């Protein structure tokens, strides 16, 4: 059986908070109430809620500040509740990341519709496939999830170690990496073989990339190490 949706009611007027709790519980939601803004922010961070009904005027920490701080770490749906009807307040709340904004007094049916809409949008966003990561430099593209590399659309076949070396260089694009850094990252801290192995594999990569496609990808920084540059 699906778990009930948990709604956190952050409201410092006990009468309104209790009314919302009764109505939402009746609709099958699981609810919790907090009247202090500072404690509310802490609970949002520590507890697992599906949506927050957030009043603007609160003791301790106001709703706008809570919204801003919450948005820095989570995309939980937030519906602002306020007695204010100023356009500036609505814009400010939405700009801070609130999903919706409803002005008191409001009809419970309207609030329920807005709650369902916010939850539906959030679920749709979460169900979208993640954007595929692509590491690029010039015409070279690496797709880590697919374990594929191509230059100008043409596939490049690499060994596992060559791939790991290229990925490390690409993730640190424009950064000069010393041989020791590369050795530790790609071969591991306990590697006890020939330290010239880095130079050998750089040559392998250059043969498959720079030489084959007549394009310079890997640069030698004399006396320091290697770097991939645009």
C-alpha positions in Angstrom: 0.0 0.0 0.0 1.3 3.5 -0.9 2.4 5.6 2.0 0.3 8.7 2.7 1.6 12.0 1.4 3.2 13.9 4.3 2.4 17.7 4.5 4.2 20.0 6.9 2.0 22.9 8.0 4.1 25.9 9.0 1.6 28.4 10.5 1.7 30.5 13.7 -2.0 31.0 14.0 -3.3 27.9 15.9 -6.8 28.2 14.6 -5.7 28.2 11.0 -3.1 25.5 11.5 -5.7 23.2 13.2 -8.3 23.8 10.5 -5.7 22.9 7.8 -4.7 19.8 9.7 -8.3 18.6 10.1 -9.1 19.2 6.5 -5.9 17.6 5.1 -6.2 14.6 7.4 -9.8 14.1 6.2 -8.4 14.1 2.6 -6.0 11.3 3.5 -2.8 13.3 4.0 -0.5 12.8 6.9 0.2 16.2 8.6 2.5 17.9 11.1 2.4 21.4 12.4 5.0 23.9 13.4 4.5 27.5 14.5 8.1 28.7 14.9 10.1 29.5 11.7 13.5 28.5 13.0 12.2 25.1 14.3 10.3 24.7 11.0 13.4 25.0 8.9 15.3 22.5 11.2 12.4 20.0 10.9 12.2 20.4 7.1 15.9 19.6 7.0 15.7 16.6 9.4 12.3 15.1 8.7 10.9 13.6 5.5 8.0 15.6 4.1 6.4 15.6 0.7 5.1 19.2 0.7 5.3 22.3 2.9 2.5 24.8 3.4 4.5 27.8 4.5 3.2 31.0 6.1 5.2 34.1 5.4 4.9 35.9 8.8 6.4 33.7 11.4 8.4 34.1 14.6 12.0 33.1 14.6 12.5 32.9 10.9 10.1 34.3 8.3 8.7 32.2 5.5 10.7 33.9 2.7 14.0 33.2 4.5 12.9 29.6 5.1 12.0 29.2 1.4 15.3 30.6 0.3 17.3 28.3 2.6 15.3 25.2 1.8 15.8 25.8 -1.9 19.5 25.7 -1.5 19.4 22.0 -0.5 16.1 20.4 -1.7 13.3 20.7 -4.3 10.5 19.8 -2.0 7.2 21.5 -3.1 6.5 24.7 -1.2 3.2 26.5 -1.2 3.3 29.9 0.5 0.3 30.9 2.6 -0.1 34.6 3.5 -2.5 37.3 4.4 -0.6 39.6 2.1 -2.0 40.2 -1.4 0.8 42.4 -2.7 2.2 41.5 -6.1 5.7 42.1 -4.9 5.3 39.5 -2.1 4.0 36.9 -4.6 6.9 37.6 -7.0 9.4 37.5 -4.2 8.1 34.1 -3.0 8.1 32.6 -6.4 11.5 34.0 -7.2 12.9 32.4 -4.1 11.7 29.0 -5.4 8.1 28.6 -4.0 6.0 26.4 -6.2 2.8 28.3 -5.6 1.3 31.1 -3.6 -2.1 31.4 -2.1 -3.6 34.4 -0.2 -5.7 34.1 3.0 -8.6 33.7 3.2 -8.8 30.9 0.6 -11.3 28.1 -0.2 -10.1 24.7 0.9 -11.0 23.2 -2.5 -8.6 25.7 -4.2 -5.8 24.8 -1.8 -6.3 21.1 -2.3 -6.2 21.7 -6.1 -2.9 23.6 -5.7 -1.5 20.9 -3.5 -2.3 18.2 -6.0 -0.9 20.2 -8.8 2.4 20.9 -7.0 2.8 17.2 -6.1 2.0 16.1 -9.6 4.6 18.5 -11.1 7.2 17.3 -8.6 6.5 13.7 -9.3 6.7 14.3 -13.1 10.1 16.1 -12.7 11.5 13.2 -10.5 10.3 10.6 -13.0 12.1 12.3 -15.9 15.2 10.4 -17.0 18.4 12.1 -15.7 20.2 14.3 -18.2 23.1 12.4 -19.5 26.5 13.6 -18.5 28.8 14.6 -21.4 32.4 15.7 -21.0 33.6 17.7 -23.9 36.7 19.4 -25.3 36.8 20.6 -28.9 35.2 17.8 -31.1 35.8 15.2 -28.4 32.9 13.9 -26.4 32.9 11.4 -23.6 29.7 9.8 -22.2 30.6 8.2 -18.9 27.2 6.4 -18.4 27.6 4.8 -21.8 31.4 4.3 -21.5 31.7 5.8 -25.0 34.1 8.3 -26.5 33.8 10.0 -29.9 35.6 12.7 -31.9 33.5 14.5 -34.5 30.8 11.8 -34.1 33.3 9.0 -34.9 33.7 6.4 -32.1 37.1 5.9 -30.4 37.8 2.5 -28.9 39.8 2.8 -25.6 41.0 0.2 -23.1 39.7 0.5 -19.6 42.8 2.3 -18.3 43.0 4.6 -21.3 39.4 5.5 -20.7 40.0 6.2 -17.0 43.0 8.4 -17.8 41.1 10.4 -20.4 38.1 10.8 -18.0 40.4 12.1 -15.3 42.0 14.6 -17.7 38.6 15.8 -19.0 37.1 16.2 -15.5 40.1 18.5 -14.7 40.1 20.3 -18.1 42.5 23.2 -18.2 44.2 22.0 -15.0 47.8 20.8 -15.2 48.0 17.4 -13.5 51.3 16.1 -12.3 52.3 12.5 -13.0 51.9 11.7 -9.3 48.4 13.0 -9.3 47.5 11.0 -12.4 49.2 7.9 -11.0 47.3 8.1 -7.7 43.9 8.8 -9.3 44.0 6.4 -12.2 46.3 3.6 -11.0 45.6 3.9 -7.2 47.6 4.9 -4.2 49.0 1.4 -3.8 50.4 1.2 -7.3 54.0 0.0 -7.1 54.9 -0.4 -10.8 57.0 1.8 -13.1 56.0 5.5 -12.7 56.7 5.9 -16.5 53.4 4.1 -17.1 51.7 7.6 -17.1 53.9 8.7 -20.1 53.3 5.4 -21.9 49.5 5.7 -21.6 49.6 9.4 -22.6 51.3 8.2 -25.8 48.6 5.6 -26.3 45.9 8.3 -26.0 47.6 10.7 -28.3 47.9 8.0 -30.9 44.2 7.3 -30.7 43.1 11.0 -30.5 45.7 13.7 -31.4 47.4 11.7 -34.2 44.4 10.0 -35.6 42.2 13.1 -35.8 45.0 15.6 -36.4 43.9 17.7 -33.5 45.8 18.5 -30.3 43.9 17.5 -27.2 46.6 16.6 -24.7 49.3 19.1 -23.8 52.6 18.4 -22.1 53.6 21.0 -19.5 57.3 20.5 -19.4 58.6 19.7 -15.9 55.1 19.5 -14.5 52.7 17.1 -16.2 49.8 17.0 -18.6 46.6 18.9 -19.3 43.7 18.8 -21.7 42.9 22.3 -23.2 40.3 23.8 -25.5 
